[in-house]
């Protein structure tokens, strides 16, 4: 009785959402897509920065300790 809604209920809910937000939906989806791309780009840059800083630290430690 109170389980997961069936496909008819989901279809009705989607139609109602489409009627309410139909004109704004493409703009919202476009903004959502752009924000996801920017987030992925930012997280990739963050990972690259961490790798660069670890390489710099390892090079500094090699320079501080001359080979015997």
Order of alpha helices (4+ residues) and beta strands (2+ residues): alpha
